[in-house]
Amino acid sequence: MRNKRQKITTLFLLLCSVCLSGQNIQKSYVSRNVEGGMLYFIKPLKLSQSCNYACYFDQTIRPHNDTISVGITFSNKQAFKVDSIVFMNKDTIIGKNVTHLFTEQNRNKWDCRFFIIFTRKELHKIHSDEPPVLSFYGMENQNIQLKVKPNDWKKILKIDRTIYNQIKLNEK
């Protein structure tokens, strides 16, 4: 009887931990049925932060046209307008021109907001377990590199993989 009770308790705790971890991911994104199919929006997540700069991004995924719009806000102590960005990991280098939205002063830093459009295939090339290095290119050939922290990258991958698995399961 005692052994059976321990097994039930262990199973209950395991199920609770699985359910709780799923709830954390669901707080990070929203999905909506819009004209043309589902839309997934991943709320802003931190890619990197130091005393000199910070980088946050969000994603809008539209599976019906196989595109992902990635919005990035890059904050820097000096004014900086991003023209292009390169994502690098051990197997892949993907360079993209950006659509610049604005650069504005925010307290003692400058925020540069821009968008990039990826295909699902391009984004999956970046989704290795190794965090990527991002190179921001801008005014007067300036280049700022940042390496995404492993813990931040794990969280991003967990959310992305959950959504892409859901998309794959619902494709006809």
C-alpha positions, 0 to 999 in steps of 0.5 A: 500500500505504501509503495502504491501511494509513493508511486501515485504521489510521484506521478502527481508531482511529475504531472504538476511540474509538466503543467506548470512549465507549460503555463510559463510558456503560454504567458510568453505568447498569444495566438489569434485566429485572424483573416487568413489563418492563425497568428502567433505573437511572442511577447518581447524577450531579452536577447542581451543586456549590459551596462552599454546596451540592451536588446529585446525582440518579439515575433509575429508568426503567420504560418499561412504565408510562412513568414516571421516578422521579428521586431527588435529594439536595440538600446545603446548609450550612443545614437545608433541606427541599425541598417542590417543585422547578421545572425551567426551560429556554428552552422549558419550565417544569415544576413538581413537588411532591416526596416528601420522604424525609429531611433529616439533618445530614452533617458540616457540611452538611444532606442533603435526599433526595426523589423526583419522578415524571415521565412520559417526555413531561415529561422529554423537554421538559427534555432540551434542549441548554441546561442547565436552571435548578432552583429548590428551594422549601422551608421558610418560602418559601425558594428556592434556584436553581442552574444546571446546568453545561453539561459535567454536563448534556452527560453526563446527556443522553448517558446519557439519550438512549442509554437512551431510544434503546434503549427506543424500539428495543425497543418493540413 
